[in-house]
Amino acid sequence: MANILHIDSSPRGERSISRTLSYEFITSWKDTHPEDTVTYRDLGRNPVPHVDESWIAAAFTPLDARTPELTEAISLSDSLVEELLEADRYVLGVPMYNLSVPSTFKAYIDQIVRVGRTFAVGENGYQGLVPSGKKLLVITSRGGTFPPGTPAAAYDLQEPYIRTIFGFIGITDITFIHADSLNLGDEARGKSLEAAKNAIAQAVVNW
C-alpha cells in the first residue's frame, strides 16, 4: 500500500488542464490500486504563505531555543515537510506561467526545501534527506511547445527547475507528462491533449 501526495497548483477550476489531467490520473490510479491512500493539497485555491522574516528566524533557530512565536511561524512548514516525507509517491499538476511555475507552487517549494529537514550541507556538498525510492509524476499544461534540441527548449524553465529542486532534496525518479501546444490552434491542442491522456493511461499501468 502506498501513500500518494497529490498537489494541484492552478487557480483555475474546471477550465484548468493540469488540474483535469492530474485528477484523471488519480481517479484511474485509485480504480486499479484501491489499497493506496491519497492526500490532496490544492495550492491554487488554498495557497501557502510566502516565506517571511519570522519563518527564516525560526528555520535557523534550534528547536529547543525557539520562542512560541517562532514555533508558530514555522508550524505550517513543519506540517508540509512531514506530509512530504510520509508520502511514497507524488503527483503534481503544474501549469506553466511565464516559462516557469506559478508563484503558489514556488511558495510551497520554499516551505518544504529546508536545511536539516529535506537537505543537508556536508563536506561533500549538498545531500537530499528525502528517503530513496520515492516517485514523482508531474503533469504540466503549456501554451507553447519546447522540444529538446530546438531553440525553444531554452525557454523551458519549468521542467528543469522541477527536476533540479526535487532532485536536490533526494527525489530523482521523476516522470513528466506535458500537455503542450494549448495555444497553438485547435488541431495542435487536440493532438497534445490526446497524447497526454494516452501517456496518463500508460502511467497508470507502468508507474
N, C-alpha and C positions, 0 to 999 in steps of 0.2 A: 504494500500500500504506500502510495506517495502523497506528499502534501504539495500542492501546486499553488504558487502565489501568482495570481492573475491581476495585472495592472493595466488600466486604460489611462491615457493622458490627454485625449481630445476633449475640448469643452463642448463639442457638438453632441447631439443626441442621435436620433435615427439617421441623420444625414452624414454621420461620421463613418467613413470607410474603414479606418483602422479599428474602431470600436465594433463595427458589424462583423468584421473578419475575425477578430480575436474571440468574439462571442461564438461565432460559428465553430471555431476550433475547439473551444472549451466545451461546448454542448456536445459535439461529436466525441470528444475525448471521454467525457463522463458517461456517454452511452456505452462505450467499449471498455471503460475502466471504472465501473461503478464503485469499486472499493476505494478509489482515490478521493481525497478531500481537496477542496478549493477554497482558498482565502482570496477575497476580492477587494481591491483598492482602486477607487476612482479618483485619480488626481485631477482630471479635467473638471469635474463638478465639485470635488472636495479637495482643493489643493492644500498641500502642507506649506507652512510658512517658510520664508527665506531665512537663511542664517543671519543672526544679528549679533550685536556685541555681547549680550548676556550668554548666548549659545556658545560663542567662541571662548569666553571666560570659563564656562562650565566644562567644555570639552578638554581644556588644558589644565584643569584643576583636579588633583587626585580625589577619588571618590570620598575618602574619609575627611577631606578638607572642604567639601562643598557646603555652602550655606543652603538653607531651604529654598532661597530664591534661585540659586544656580541649579539645584536639583530639579526644580520645576522647569527651568529654561531648557534643560536637556532631556526632559522626560519623554517627549514625543519621539525624539531621535532614538532614544534607548528602545522604545517600543518598536519602531520601524526596523532597527537593526536586529532585534530578536525575531521579528516576523520574517526578515530576510534569511537569517541563519537557520530558522526552524524549517524552512521550505526545502524541498528536494529538487523542485523544478520551477521554472519561471516562464510565464507567458506575458509578453508586453505588447500592447497596442500603441504605436507611436507614430503620429503624423509628422511629416517634415514641415518645419516652419523656418523660412528664411535659410534654407540649406542645412539646417541642423534640427534640434529638438525643441519642443515647446518649453517655455520657461517653467511651467509647472513640473515638468519632468526633471529639468535641471535642479529645481529646488529639492526634489526628492533625492536626487543623486547626492546633493550636498549634505543631506540629513543622514545618509547611510554610509558614505565613504568617510570613515573616521579612523585616525591613527589609534592603534591599540585595540580597536574593535573589529574592523574589517580589513585593515592592513597594518603592517609594521615596517619600521625602518631599522635595518641592521647593518652589520659590517659589509654585507654583500648587496646592499641596496634595498629596494622595496620588496616586500613579501605579502601576498594576499593571505588573509586569515579565514576566508570562507572555506570550509572543508571541501576537499576534492570530490568529484563525482556528480556535481550539480549540472543541470542542463538548462539552457536558456533558449527560448524561441521568441524571436522578435518579428512582429508583423507590422509593416510600415505602410503608409499611404503617401504618395508623392505626386505632385502635379506634372513633373517632368521625368526624364529618364537619364541615368548616369552610368552607362555601361563601362565596365573596366576596360582600360586600354584606349579609351576615347578622351578627347579634350574635356568633355562634360564631366568625366569622373572626378576631376579636381574640385568640382563644386559640391560633391557629396561629402558634407561634414557630419552627416548623421550616422551612417553605419560605422565609419572609422572611430568616431567618438564612443559609440556604444560598445564596440568591441574592445576598445582600449580601456575604458573606465571599469567595465565589468571584469576584464582580464586582470586589471590592476588589483582588484580585491580577491581574485582567485577563481573566477568563473570564466572558463575558457572554452567550454563546449557550447558554442553559440551557433544557432541556425537563423538565417534571415529569410523572410518571405516578403517580397516587395510588391505592393500594388502601385505601379508607377504609371506614367503617361496619362494621368487622370485629367489633365487639362489640354491634351493634345488631340482632341476630337473624339467623336463617338466611337469610331472604329478602333482606334488605339486604346481607348479607355475600356471598351468591351473585351478586347483581346487580353489586356493586362488583368482585368478582374477575373476572367475565366482561368488564366494561368495561375493566379494567386489562389483561387478556390481549389484548383487541381492540386496545387502544392500543399494546401492545408489538408486535403483528403489523404495525401501520401504521408504527411507528417503524423496524422492520427495513427497510421499503421506503423510507421518506422521510427518515430521519435522516441 
